[in-house]
Amino acid sequence: MQLRYAFRLYPGAAQQAVLARAFGCARVVFNDAVRAREDARKAGEPFPTAGQLSTCLITEAKRTPERAWLGEVSAVVLQQSLRDAEAAYRNFFASLKVTRKGPKLGPPRFKSRKDARQSIRFTANARWSITDAGRLNLPKIGAVKVKWSRTLPAAPTSVTVIKDAAGRYFASFVIDTDPAADQARMPETDRTIGIDLGLTHFAVLSDGTKIGSPRFLRRAEKKLKKAQQELSRKQKGSKNRARARLKVARAHAKVADARREFHHQLSTKLISENQGIAVEDLSVVGLARTKLAKSVHDAGWSSFLSMLAYKAERFGRTLVKIGRFEPTSQTCSTCGVKDGPKPLNVREWTCAACGAVHDRDTNAALNVKTAAGLAVSACGAPVRPGAIPAQREETGSHGFPTGDRAA
């Protein structure tokens, strides 16, 4: 399985200037590739191949006065930018043919120098390295200081240098992990759990545990509002506005980082303690169209479920998703009788058939576990397998209770 490990970079002033030049060169090559394909489409000609684009937009372009500055950056960066354009077109055509999962994609668009996120990628043939002093040595950029929060478990195959909207730099390494070694680090357990996600409590488990919702965005709203007001009062194009925009971006980045860290710690804890996990396949896009949109986005359910999915795949756990139309809040978990829909303000109810008193969220979590087929696993029956595609992993303070923190 391939995972990404991101670490904070601290380039010097001269290195930031070189990185800005590399971002610009990669962006120009990407835009030239999109323009060449669009011109071919309008002219009714076949699309130029990747080899033709590489020769025309990189090799020959370096010999012209207009594009001579492309030679100031690593050729691998420019080649990877062409690969990104090719991948964007492949995804677009696959989306048109409905052979690609997920939402429908549009054609590739031109990149702007004002985009919030800039990135370049170095593969193994770029001859980048990690020095003995712990710095990241990049071709034509130099040795950049890295804040290592953990040890890389294996030799990385590529590194992507990213600059985000808050002006921070990151190095994202691609690592090939060993599934057998990862699963061996997990403690043996036969526990199973059902999870009901919500807004009052972020998650309620079928064993009665309730995990409060941190509401990172709501808690930072006052500070964000003040920063946004200061930004709106600055004259467009001024340096004061640029500084105010950076302040807003850093405030949002702080909220996003805190939310991501919370998701990582909780998902790691659940994966470590349980062999089988049942969740509901929520329609986050639909819920985001309601009056609860801000709270739904603040909770970040999609990100949390993605983390559960790739960690379950990586460490040999089972994650089962039940249908979103399963009446988990309407069914009695004791006798199984469907008691009908209830308004959201009803947090506790009594079953008319058996007289059992239920907490709404705990009852829903029990029904999620039952609907997933995990209710009998505590008695020793095997957990139903369910492979989930893996996602990426980010760095942070989340770790497993056993073994080293290298993975």
C-alpha positions as CSV (number, residue, x, y, z in Angstrom):
1,M,0.0,0.0,0.0
2,Q,1.2,3.5,-0.8
3,L,0.8,6.3,1.8
4,R,1.9,9.9,2.0
5,Y,3.9,11.3,4.9
6,A,3.9,15.1,5.1
7,F,6.5,17.1,7.0
8,R,6.9,20.9,7.4
9,L,9.6,22.6,5.5
10,Y,11.4,25.8,6.4
11,P,13.2,27.1,3.3
12,G,15.4,30.2,3.5
13,A,14.7,33.5,1.7
14,A,16.8,32.5,-1.3
15,Q,15.3,29.0,-1.4
16,Q,11.8,30.5,-1.3
17,A,12.6,32.5,-4.4
18,V,13.9,29.5,-6.2
19,L,10.8,27.5,-5.2
20,A,8.6,30.3,-6.5
21,R,10.4,30.1,-9.8
22,A,10.0,26.3,-9.9
23,F,6.2,26.6,-9.1
24,G,5.9,29.1,-12.0
25,C,7.8,27.0,-14.5
26,A,5.7,23.9,-13.6
27,R,2.5,26.0,-13.9
28,V,3.5,27.4,-17.4
29,V,4.3,23.9,-18.7
30,F,1.0,22.6,-17.5
31,N,-0.9,25.5,-19.1
32,D,1.0,25.1,-22.3
33,A,0.0,21.4,-22.4
34,V,-3.7,22.3,-21.8
35,R,-3.5,25.0,-24.5
36,A,-1.9,22.6,-27.0
37,R,-4.6,20.1,-26.5
38,E,-7.4,22.7,-26.8
39,D,-5.9,24.0,-30.0
40,A,-5.8,20.5,-31.4
41,R,-9.4,19.9,-30.4
42,K,-10.7,23.1,-32.0
43,A,-8.7,22.4,-35.2
44,G,-10.2,18.8,-35.3
45,E,-6.7,17.3,-35.1
46,P,-5.7,14.3,-32.9
47,F,-4.3,15.2,-29.5
48,P,-0.5,15.4,-29.4
49,T,1.1,12.6,-27.5
50,A,3.0,12.9,-24.3
51,G,6.3,12.5,-26.1
52,Q,5.4,15.2,-28.6
53,L,4.4,17.6,-25.8
54,S,7.6,16.9,-24.0
55,T,9.7,17.7,-27.0
56,C,7.8,20.8,-28.0
57,L,7.0,22.4,-24.6
58,I,10.2,21.5,-22.7
59,T,13.2,20.5,-24.9
60,E,12.6,22.9,-27.8
61,A,11.0,25.6,-25.6
62,K,14.3,25.9,-23.6
63,R,16.1,27.0,-26.8
64,T,13.8,29.9,-27.4
65,P,14.2,33.4,-25.8
66,E,10.6,33.3,-24.5
67,R,11.0,30.1,-22.6
68,A,14.8,30.0,-21.9
69,W,14.1,30.4,-18.1
70,L,12.7,26.8,-18.1
71,G,16.3,25.6,-17.9
72,E,16.7,27.2,-14.4
73,V,14.7,24.4,-12.8
74,S,15.0,20.6,-12.7
75,A,13.7,18.9,-15.9
76,V,11.9,16.3,-13.7
77,V,9.6,19.0,-12.3
78,L,8.6,20.0,-15.8
79,Q,8.1,16.4,-16.9
80,Q,5.9,15.7,-13.8
81,S,3.8,18.8,-14.7
82,L,3.1,17.2,-18.1
83,R,2.2,14.0,-16.4
84,D,-0.3,15.9,-14.2
85,A,-1.9,17.3,-17.4
86,E,-2.1,13.9,-18.9
87,A,-3.7,12.5,-15.7
88,A,-6.2,15.4,-15.7
89,Y,-7.3,14.5,-19.2
90,R,-7.5,10.8,-18.5
91,N,-9.8,11.5,-15.5
92,F,-11.9,13.8,-17.5
93,F,-12.5,11.3,-20.3
94,A,-13.1,8.5,-17.8
95,S,-15.7,10.7,-16.2
96,L,-17.4,11.2,-19.5
97,K,-17.5,7.5,-20.1
98,V,-18.8,6.9,-16.6
99,T,-15.9,4.5,-16.0
100,R,-14.6,6.6,-13.1
101,K,-16.1,6.6,-9.6
102,G,-17.0,9.8,-7.9
103,P,-18.5,13.1,-9.1
104,K,-18.4,14.1,-12.7
105,L,-15.2,16.0,-13.7
106,G,-14.8,18.8,-16.1
107,P,-11.9,19.4,-18.5
108,P,-8.6,20.6,-17.1
109,R,-8.4,24.4,-16.6
110,F,-5.5,26.8,-16.7
111,K,-3.6,27.2,-13.4
112,S,-3.1,30.7,-12.0
113,R,-0.2,32.2,-10.1
114,K,-2.8,33.3,-7.6
115,D,-3.9,29.8,-6.8
116,A,-3.9,29.0,-3.1
117,R,-1.9,25.9,-3.5
118,Q,1.3,25.5,-5.5
119,S,3.3,22.3,-5.8
120,I,6.1,20.5,-7.7
121,R,7.1,16.9,-7.6
122,F,10.5,15.1,-7.7
123,T,10.7,11.4,-8.6
124,A,13.6,9.1,-7.8
125,N,15.5,10.0,-11.1
126,A,15.7,13.7,-10.0
127,R,18.5,12.6,-7.5
128,W,17.0,14.3,-4.5
129,S,18.2,13.0,-1.1
130,I,18.0,13.4,2.6
131,T,21.3,14.5,4.0
132,D,23.0,13.2,7.2
133,A,22.0,16.4,8.9
134,G,18.3,15.7,8.2
135,R,17.8,18.2,5.4
136,L,16.0,17.6,2.2
137,N,18.4,18.2,-0.7
138,L,16.5,19.1,-3.9
139,P,18.1,19.7,-7.3
140,K,18.7,23.3,-8.2
141,I,17.1,24.3,-4.8
142,G,19.5,23.2,-2.2
143,A,19.3,21.6,1.3
144,V,16.0,22.6,2.9
145,K,15.4,22.4,6.6
146,V,12.8,19.8,7.6
147,K,10.8,19.4,10.8
148,W,10.8,15.6,11.2
149,S,7.9,14.5,13.4
150,R,8.6,10.8,12.9
151,T,10.9,8.4,11.2
152,L,10.1,7.3,7.6
153,P,9.5,3.5,7.7
154,A,11.0,3.0,4.2
155,A,12.8,4.7,1.4
156,P,10.4,7.2,-0.3
157,T,9.8,6.9,-4.0
158,S,9.0,10.5,-4.6
159,V,8.6,13.8,-2.8
160,T,6.1,16.7,-3.5
161,V,7.0,20.2,-2.3
162,I,3.8,22.1,-1.5
163,K,3.1,25.7,-0.6
164,D,-0.4,26.2,0.9
165,A,-2.6,29.3,1.2
166,A,-1.1,30.2,4.6
167,G,2.4,30.4,3.1
168,R,3.6,27.2,4.7
169,Y,5.8,24.7,2.9
170,F,5.5,20.9,3.2
171,A,7.3,17.9,1.8
172,S,5.0,15.0,1.0
173,F,6.8,11.7,0.7
174,V,5.3,8.6,-1.0
175,I,6.1,5.4,1.0
176,D,5.4,1.8,0.1
177,T,4.3,0.1,3.3
178,D,4.5,-3.6,4.2
179,P,0.9,-4.9,5.0
180,A,2.2,-7.9,6.9
181,A,4.4,-5.8,9.2
182,D,1.6,-3.2,9.7
183,Q,-0.9,-5.9,10.7
184,A,1.6,-7.5,13.0
185,R,1.8,-4.3,15.0
186,M,-1.9,-4.3,15.8
187,P,-3.0,-5.8,19.1
188,E,-5.2,-8.9,18.9
189,T,-8.8,-8.2,19.6
190,D,-12.2,-9.6,18.7
191,R,-14.2,-6.5,19.7
192,T,-16.7,-4.9,17.3
193,I,-18.3,-1.6,17.4
194,G,-21.1,0.4,15.7
195,I,-20.7,4.2,15.3
196,D,-23.5,6.8,15.0
197,L,-22.1,10.1,13.8
198,G,-23.8,13.3,14.8
199,L,-23.5,17.0,15.6
200,T,-24.3,17.2,19.3
201,H,-21.8,14.4,19.9
202,F,-19.3,13.8,17.1
203,A,-19.7,10.0,17.6
204,V,-21.7,7.7,19.8
205,L,-20.5,4.1,20.0
206,S,-22.7,1.0,20.5
207,D,-21.1,0.4,23.9
208,G,-22.6,3.7,25.1
209,T,-19.4,5.8,24.8
210,K,-20.1,9.4,23.7
211,I,-17.4,11.5,22.0
212,G,-18.1,15.2,22.2
213,S,-17.9,17.3,19.1
214,P,-14.9,19.8,19.3
215,R,-16.6,22.3,16.9
216,F,-13.3,23.8,15.9
217,L,-14.8,26.2,13.4
218,R,-17.5,27.4,15.8
219,R,-14.9,28.1,18.5
220,A,-12.8,30.1,16.1
221,E,-15.6,32.0,14.4
222,K,-15.1,35.2,16.4
223,K,-11.4,35.4,15.5
224,L,-12.1,34.4,11.9
225,K,-14.8,37.1,11.6
226,K,-12.5,39.8,12.9
227,A,-9.7,38.7,10.5
228,Q,-12.1,38.7,7.5
229,Q,-13.5,42.1,8.4
230,E,-9.9,43.5,8.5
231,L,-9.3,42.0,5.1
232,S,-12.4,43.5,3.5
233,R,-11.3,47.0,4.6
234,K,-8.0,46.8,2.8
235,Q,-7.5,48.3,-0.6
236,K,-7.3,45.6,-3.3
237,G,-3.8,45.1,-4.6
238,S,-2.1,46.7,-1.6
239,K,0.6,45.0,0.6
240,N,-1.7,45.5,3.6
241,R,-4.4,43.4,1.9
242,A,-1.8,40.7,1.1
243,R,-0.8,40.6,4.8
244,A,-4.5,40.5,5.9
245,R,-5.3,37.7,3.4
246,L,-2.4,35.7,4.8
247,K,-3.7,36.2,8.3
248,V,-7.1,34.8,7.3
249,A,-5.5,31.9,5.6
250,R,-3.5,31.0,8.7
251,A,-6.5,31.2,10.9
252,H,-8.4,28.7,8.7
253,A,-5.3,26.5,8.5
254,K,-5.2,26.3,12.2
255,V,-8.8,25.2,12.4
256,A,-8.2,22.6,9.6
257,D,-5.1,21.2,11.3
258,A,-6.9,20.8,14.7
259,R,-9.8,19.0,13.0
260,R,-7.5,16.7,11.1
261,E,-5.5,15.8,14.2
262,F,-8.7,15.0,16.1
263,H,-9.9,12.7,13.3
264,H,-6.5,11.0,13.2
265,Q,-6.4,10.3,16.9
266,L,-10.0,9.1,17.1
267,S,-9.7,6.9,14.0
268,T,-6.5,5.4,15.2
269,K,-7.9,4.6,18.6
270,L,-11.0,2.9,17.1
271,I,-8.9,0.9,14.6
272,S,-6.5,-0.2,17.4
273,E,-9.2,-1.4,19.8
274,N,-11.7,-3.0,17.4
275,Q,-11.5,-5.8,14.8
276,G,-14.8,-4.8,13.2
277,I,-16.3,-1.3,12.8
278,A,-19.7,-0.5,11.4
279,V,-20.6,3.0,10.2
280,E,-23.4,4.6,8.2
281,D,-22.9,5.7,4.6
282,L,-23.9,9.4,5.1
283,S,-24.8,11.7,2.3
284,V,-22.6,14.6,3.4
285,V,-23.3,16.5,0.1
286,G,-27.0,16.4,0.7
287,L,-26.7,17.4,4.4
288,A,-24.5,20.3,3.3
289,R,-27.5,21.8,1.5
290,T,-29.5,22.1,4.6
291,K,-29.5,24.7,7.4
292,L,-27.0,22.5,9.2
293,A,-24.4,23.0,6.5
294,K,-21.9,24.8,8.6
295,S,-22.1,22.3,11.4
296,V,-21.8,19.4,9.0
297,H,-18.7,20.8,7.4
298,D,-17.2,21.7,10.8
299,A,-17.6,18.0,11.9
300,G,-15.8,16.7,8.8
301,W,-17.5,13.4,8.6
302,S,-16.1,12.5,5.1
303,S,-12.5,13.0,6.2
304,F,-13.1,10.9,9.3
305,L,-14.7,8.0,7.4
306,S,-11.8,8.1,4.8
307,M,-9.3,7.8,7.6
308,L,-11.2,4.8,9.0
309,A,-11.3,3.2,5.6
310,Y,-7.6,3.3,4.7
311,K,-6.5,2.5,8.3
312,A,-8.8,-0.6,8.3
313,E,-7.4,-1.7,5.0
314,R,-3.8,-1.1,6.1
315,F,-4.0,-2.9,9.5
316,G,-6.3,-5.8,8.6
317,R,-9.4,-4.5,10.2
318,T,-13.0,-4.7,8.9
319,L,-15.0,-1.6,8.1
320,V,-18.6,-2.1,7.0
321,K,-20.8,0.7,5.7
322,I,-24.6,0.3,5.9
323,G,-27.1,2.1,3.6
324,R,-28.0,5.6,4.5
325,F,-31.7,4.8,4.4
326,E,-31.5,2.2,7.1
327,P,-34.0,3.3,9.8
328,T,-31.5,3.1,12.7
329,S,-33.2,5.9,14.7
330,Q,-36.6,4.4,14.2
331,T,-36.0,0.8,15.2
332,C,-35.9,-0.6,18.7
333,S,-32.5,-2.2,19.3
334,T,-34.0,-4.6,21.9
335,C,-37.0,-6.1,20.1
336,G,-36.5,-4.9,16.5
337,V,-39.8,-3.2,16.1
338,K,-39.9,-0.1,13.9
339,D,-41.4,2.7,16.0
340,G,-41.6,5.4,13.3
341,P,-39.8,8.6,12.6
342,K,-39.1,11.1,15.3
343,P,-38.1,14.8,15.3
344,L,-34.5,15.7,16.1
345,N,-35.4,17.3,19.4
346,V,-36.5,13.8,20.7
347,R,-33.3,12.5,22.3
348,E,-34.8,9.7,24.4
349,W,-37.9,7.5,23.7
350,T,-39.7,4.4,24.9
351,C,-40.5,1.5,22.7
352,A,-44.3,1.0,22.5
353,A,-43.8,-2.8,21.9
354,C,-41.4,-3.9,24.6
355,G,-41.2,-0.8,26.9
356,A,-37.4,-0.4,26.6
357,V,-36.2,3.1,27.2
358,H,-33.6,4.2,24.5
359,D,-31.1,7.0,24.2
360,R,-31.6,8.0,20.6
361,D,-27.9,8.0,19.6
362,T,-26.9,4.9,21.5
363,N,-29.8,3.0,20.0
364,A,-28.9,4.1,16.5
365,A,-25.3,2.9,17.0
366,L,-26.5,-0.5,18.2
367,N,-28.7,-0.7,15.1
368,V,-25.8,0.3,12.9
369,K,-23.8,-2.6,14.3
370,T,-26.7,-5.1,13.9
371,A,-27.4,-4.0,10.3
372,A,-23.7,-4.5,9.4
373,G,-23.8,-8.0,10.7
374,L,-21.2,-7.5,13.4
375,A,-23.5,-8.0,16.4
376,V,-22.6,-11.7,16.8
377,S,-18.9,-11.2,16.5
378,A,-18.4,-10.6,20.2
379,C,-19.4,-14.3,20.7
380,G,-16.5,-15.5,18.6
381,A,-18.1,-15.6,15.1
382,P,-15.9,-14.3,12.3
383,V,-16.3,-10.7,11.3
384,R,-17.7,-10.2,7.8
385,P,-14.8,-9.0,5.5
386,G,-15.2,-5.8,3.5
387,A,-12.2,-4.4,1.7
388,I,-12.1,-0.6,1.4
389,P,-9.7,1.4,-0.9
390,A,-6.9,3.0,1.0
391,Q,-6.4,6.7,1.3
392,R,-3.3,8.8,2.3
393,E,-1.9,9.3,5.8
394,E,-0.6,12.6,7.2
395,T,1.9,13.2,10.0
396,G,0.9,14.3,13.4
397,S,0.9,13.2,17.0
398,H,-1.5,10.3,16.5
399,G,0.1,6.9,17.1
400,F,-0.6,3.4,18.1
401,P,-0.5,2.2,21.6
402,T,2.0,-0.6,20.8
403,G,5.2,-0.7,18.7
404,D,7.2,2.2,17.4
405,R,5.7,5.4,15.8
406,A,7.4,4.9,12.4
407,A,4.3,4.0,10.4
